[in-house]
Every structure is written in C-alpha cells, then in structure tokens.
Amino acid sequence: MHVQIALKKADKVERLTTKEAVPLKDGLLSFELKPYELKTFRAANDAEIAKDAQKVLAKQGLTFKLGVKVTGARAAKDGAVVEIEGQEPVQCDRVLVAVGRKPHTEGLGLDKVGITLDAKGRIPVDAHFRTAAAGVFAIGDVIPGPMLAHKAEEEGVACVEQIVTGYGHVNYDAIPNVVYTHPEVAGVGKTEEELVAAGIPYRKGAFPFLANGRAKALGQTDGKVKILAHKETDRILGVHILGPRAGDLIAEAVTAMEFGASAEDLARTCHAHPTLAEVVKEAALAVDGRALHI
C-alpha cells in the first residue's frame, strides 16, 4: 500500500515540476528512516499490469531505483539529501515521505474491556465484526484487510445490518483497489500469480486502449484491460486495468464479480460506442479469443 501512496505523490509532483524526482520508498520521493529495500515495482497487485505501469510512468519521466536501501534523508542548504546504502547521496529539492499506514488503536482503552491487539496492532474480529468484548464491534482500518475507505464503508453497513437484522456480509473478493496515477491503475479479485500459485485453471483476455476510439480521441491510449476467468466455468476471477479512468471502469468488473458473472456475460453486454468501457467488453471477448476491433 505504501508503494501505491508513493506513486500517487510522485505522479503529481512530476506534473508540477520541470525536473522529476525518484519515487518509491527507496528513492527520492518516498523513504523510511530505517533501512528498507524494495526489489520489485508494484503499482498494481497483478505483476503484468505493474510492469506495464512502470514502463508508462518511466516514459513520462519518472525514474525508479529498485533494489537499493534508503537509510535516511536530511535538509540541506539547497534542498535535501537522500542517503542510499552503497551509493552516492542524491541531491533533490524536496523529499516526499510515504511510510505506509498503521491502525490507529492507541488510547482507545481496549485493554480495559478485554480486547488484545494482534501483532500488527489490529483488533481481531470474527466474521461478523464482533470483538472479544461483548457488544463491541470493529471495522475499517483497525481490523485486518486492505486499508481502503470503500472497504471500511461496506464493513460499516454490513456490521450494522448484522446487529439489527442478524445478517451482514462483505465479499472481500470483490473489493477494488485504485492507484490514482496518470494513467490510473485498478484491480479487483485474483491476480494471475495467485491463480497459478493456487493451481486454479484459468484463461486470460486482454485488450489495449490503443485500439479504442474514445481513448484515441482523448489522447490517452496507454494501457489495457486484463480479465482472468476460470478455464472450466468461465466465471470471472479477476480484472486488472491500466489506462484512462481505470478507477471508474473497474466498477463494472466489481459488479460482474459480485453477481458471479462469466466473461461471456460481459462480452455479450452491449456497451455504448464510443466509450472507454468498450475495452472491458473487448477484453472479455478476448478471453475466448474473439476480440473484434484488433
């Protein structure tokens, strides 16, 4: 998560300055005061999309230093200096810090009601958000799971529904994640690496924004939509996007997955033309090798 926060900052700074700096926690735009090494670029959970994103951002002027350790940073007369283990210090104008996030559970008096935090400072809960203390529930960033506002919102609704009606549920396989760079990166569900590791048979379909009329009209043709579907049932298992308005486009994929849709369901759904959403349809068609406009 801290890598994605750093990228958001780096992307904005690159567009506001004439000389870009190095992002990603072990570079100029983000670091920890304790030694830290980031060996792989992960703007997205899916490795293929992350690799594509790195290429696009590098083409825009961002520089990445991977496999190095930032040991500290200090103010200098003409800006700042970033210390990198085994390398010459780097001079820069500003240092933006993305140190990640941690649960804000201190000072809540949890110990007084019998709640013990886990090793990461989070509040343990059951499937219905109940804590070890009777009548005390917890949701959001203080419990395990991605620290995302929309995830916390869904948990809040499900928690109250559970309290009032006895029923409440959050489908954690359908929680989208968005990185607001330019172009945006978004994803939901399983990554290709996770499917391989779990031995789940799958098919993959991808379609580039370069072949989309609306993307061409906007002058934003970098990226693609990638859909992963079960090889036997065709059920959508994951969708990953790099491209214009990816954060908006992922909503269709989340809805499809929430209803257990297949790649064919998306492929047979009429999409208005010309729209960016047509790339989602084409990627669904590509799962079966039937993409039309390429």
C-alpha positions in Angstrom: 0.0 0.0 0.0 2.8 2.4 0.8 4.2 1.9 -2.7 0.9 3.0 -4.2 0.8 6.0 -1.9 4.3 7.0 -3.0 3.3 6.6 -6.7 0.3 8.9 -6.3 2.6 11.6 -4.8 5.4 11.1 -7.4 3.0 11.3 -10.3 1.5 14.6 -9.1 4.9 16.1 -8.4 6.3 15.1 -11.8 3.5 17.0 -13.5 4.1 20.1 -11.4 7.8 20.4 -11.8 10.3 20.6 -14.7 12.7 18.1 -13.2 11.2 14.9 -11.8 12.5 13.0 -8.8 12.8 9.4 -8.0 9.7 7.8 -6.4 9.0 4.6 -4.5 10.1 4.5 -0.9 13.8 3.7 -1.7 14.1 6.8 -4.0 13.7 10.5 -3.6 10.0 10.8 -3.2 9.5 8.2 -0.5 11.6 6.5 2.1 11.8 5.2 5.6 14.3 6.3 8.1 15.1 2.7 8.8 16.9 0.8 6.0 14.4 -0.5 3.5 14.8 -2.3 0.2 12.2 -2.6 -2.5 13.2 -5.1 -5.1 10.1 -5.1 -7.4 7.8 -2.4 -8.7 4.2 -3.0 -7.6 1.9 -0.2 -8.6 -0.7 -2.9 -9.1 -1.2 -6.3 -7.4 -1.0 -8.0 -10.8 2.6 -8.3 -11.9 1.9 -7.9 -15.6 -0.1 -4.7 -15.1 2.6 -3.4 -12.7 5.3 -4.0 -15.2 3.3 -2.2 -17.9 2.6 0.7 -15.5 6.3 1.1 -14.7 7.1 1.4 -18.4 4.4 4.0 -19.0 5.5 6.1 -16.0 9.1 5.8 -16.9 8.3 7.0 -20.4 6.6 10.1 -18.8 9.9 10.9 -17.0 9.7 9.2 -13.6 12.9 7.4 -12.6 12.8 4.3 -10.4 15.6 2.9 -8.2 14.8 -0.6 -7.1 16.9 -3.0 -5.1 18.5 -0.2 -3.1 18.2 0.8 0.5 17.4 4.4 1.7 18.9 4.9 5.1 17.8 8.5 5.7 17.3 12.0 4.5 18.4 15.4 5.7 17.8 19.0 4.9 20.5 20.8 3.0 21.2 24.4 2.1 19.9 24.0 -1.4 17.2 21.4 -0.7 17.6 17.9 0.7 19.9 15.0 0.6 18.8 11.3 0.5 21.2 8.7 1.8 21.3 5.4 -0.1 23.3 2.5 1.1 26.3 1.7 -1.0 25.7 4.7 -3.4 26.4 8.3 -3.5 23.8 10.6 -1.7 21.2 12.0 -4.0 20.6 15.8 -4.1 17.0 16.9 -4.6 14.7 19.9 -4.0 12.1 18.1 -1.9 11.5 14.7 -0.2 8.0 13.3 -0.1 7.5 10.6 2.5 5.2 7.6 2.1 5.7 5.5 5.2 2.6 3.4 4.8 -0.2 3.2 7.3 -0.9 1.5 10.6 -4.1 1.0 12.7 -4.9 3.9 15.0 -5.8 1.8 18.0 -3.7 3.5 20.7 -5.5 5.3 23.5 -8.9 3.6 22.9 -8.9 1.8 26.2 -9.2 -1.6 24.5 -7.3 -3.4 27.3 -9.9 -2.2 29.8 -12.6 -4.2 28.0 -10.5 -7.2 27.4 -9.5 -6.6 23.7 -6.0 -7.7 22.8 -4.4 -6.4 19.6 -2.7 -8.7 17.2 1.0 -8.5 16.2 0.3 -5.7 13.8 -1.7 -3.6 16.2 -5.1 -4.5 14.7 -8.3 -5.5 16.5 -9.2 -9.2 16.0 -12.8 -9.7 14.9 -14.9 -12.6 13.8 -16.8 -12.9 10.5 -19.5 -10.5 11.9 -17.1 -7.9 13.1 -17.5 -8.9 16.8 -14.5 -8.3 19.1 -13.6 -10.3 22.2 -15.7 -7.8 24.2 -19.4 -8.4 24.2 -21.3 -5.6 22.4 -18.1 -4.1 20.9 -17.7 -4.2 17.1 -14.8 -3.0 14.9 -14.5 -2.2 11.2 -12.2 -0.5 8.7 -8.5 0.3 9.1 -8.3 -1.1 12.7 -9.1 -4.6 11.6 -7.3 -6.9 9.1 -7.7 -6.3 5.4 -6.8 -3.5 3.0 -6.9 0.0 4.4 -9.4 1.4 1.9 -12.2 3.8 2.6 -14.7 1.9 0.5 -13.8 -1.3 2.2 -14.5 0.3 5.6 -17.8 1.7 4.3 -19.0 -1.7 3.2 -18.0 -3.1 6.5 -19.8 -0.4 8.4 -23.1 -1.2 6.6 -22.7 -4.9 6.9 -21.8 -4.6 10.7 -25.0 -2.5 11.4 -27.1 -4.8 9.3 -25.7 -7.7 11.3 -26.5 -6.0 14.6 -30.1 -5.0 13.6 -31.2 -7.9 11.4 -28.7 -10.7 12.2 -27.4 -10.7 8.6 -24.5 -8.8 7.2 -21.8 -9.7 4.7 -18.8 -8.3 2.8 -17.4 -10.1 -0.3 -13.7 -9.4 0.1 -13.0 -10.9 -3.3 -14.9 -8.0 -4.8 -13.1 -5.1 -3.2 -11.5 -2.9 -5.9 -8.2 -1.1 -5.5 -7.2 2.0 -7.4 -4.0 3.9 -7.8 -4.6 7.4 -8.9 -1.6 7.9 -11.2 -1.9 9.0 -14.8 -2.9 6.7 -16.3 -4.8 5.1 -13.4 -4.3 1.5 -12.2 -7.2 -0.5 -10.9 -7.8 -4.1 -10.0 -10.3 -6.5 -8.3 -10.2 -10.2 -7.5 -7.4 -12.6 -8.0 -4.1 -11.9 -9.8 -2.6 -14.2 -12.4 0.2 -15.0 -9.9 -2.4 -16.0 -7.2 -4.2 -18.3 -9.6 -1.0 -20.0 -10.7 0.1 -20.5 -7.1 -3.3 -21.9 -6.1 -3.4 -24.3 -9.2 -6.6 -22.8 -10.4 -7.1 -23.3 -14.2 -7.8 -20.0 -16.0 -8.0 -18.2 -19.3 -6.8 -14.7 -19.9 -8.1 -12.0 -22.2 -6.6 -8.6 -22.7 -7.3 -5.6 -24.9 -5.3 -2.4 -25.4 -6.7 1.2 -25.1 -4.7 1.9 -28.2 -7.4 0.1 -30.2 -10.2 2.1 -28.7 -11.7 5.1 -30.4 -12.6 7.1 -27.3 -9.1 6.6 -25.9 -7.6 7.9 -29.1 -9.9 10.9 -29.1 -8.8 11.7 -25.5 -5.2 11.2 -26.4 -4.8 8.6 -23.7 -4.0 5.3 -25.3 -1.6 3.7 -22.8 -2.6 0.6 -21.0 -5.0 -2.3 -21.3 -7.8 -4.2 -19.6 -7.0 -7.8 -18.5 -9.6 -10.3 -17.5 -9.0 -13.6 -15.8 -11.7 -16.2 -16.0 -12.0 -19.8 -14.8 -11.0 -22.2 -17.5 -13.9 -24.6 -16.9 -16.8 -22.4 -15.7 -15.7 -19.0 -17.4 -16.5 -17.3 -14.1 -14.6 -14.0 -13.8 -11.9 -14.4 -11.1 -10.0 -11.1 -11.5 -9.9 -7.9 -13.6 -6.9 -5.6 -13.8 -6.7 -2.3 -15.6 -4.0 0.2 -16.6 -5.4 3.1 -18.5 -7.6 6.2 -18.6 -10.4 6.3 -16.0 -9.4 2.8 -14.7 -10.8 3.7 -11.3 -14.3 4.2 -12.9 -14.1 1.3 -15.3 -13.3 -1.2 -12.5 -16.8 -0.7 -11.1 -18.3 -2.8 -13.9 -16.0 -5.6 -13.2 -16.8 -5.5 -9.5 -20.5 -5.6 -10.2 -20.0 -8.6 -12.6 -18.0 -10.5 -10.0 -20.5 -9.7 -7.2 -23.2 -11.4 -9.3 -20.9 -14.3 -10.3 -20.8 -13.3 -13.9 -18.8 -15.1 -16.6 -16.5 -13.5 -19.1 -19.2 -14.3 -21.8 -21.7 -12.3 -19.8 -19.6 -9.2 -20.1 -18.7 -10.0 -23.7 -22.4 -10.2 -24.6 -23.4 -7.0 -22.8 -23.9 -4.0 -25.1 -21.5 -1.2 -24.4 -22.1 2.3 -25.8 -19.9 3.5 -28.6 -17.5 5.3 -28.4 -16.7 4.7 -24.8 -13.7 3.6 -22.8 -15.9 0.8 -21.3 -15.8 -0.9 -24.7 -12.2 -2.0 -23.8 -13.7 -4.1 -20.9 -16.1 -5.8 -23.4 -13.3 -6.5 -25.8 -11.1 -8.0 -23.1 -14.0 -10.2 -22.1 -14.3 -11.3 -25.8 -10.5 -11.9 -25.8 -10.9 -14.5 -23.1 -12.4 -16.7 -25.7 -10.1 -15.4 -28.5 -12.9 -13.4 -30.0 -11.9 -9.7 -29.7 -13.4 -7.7 -32.5 -11.6 -4.5 -33.0 -8.0 -5.5 -33.2 
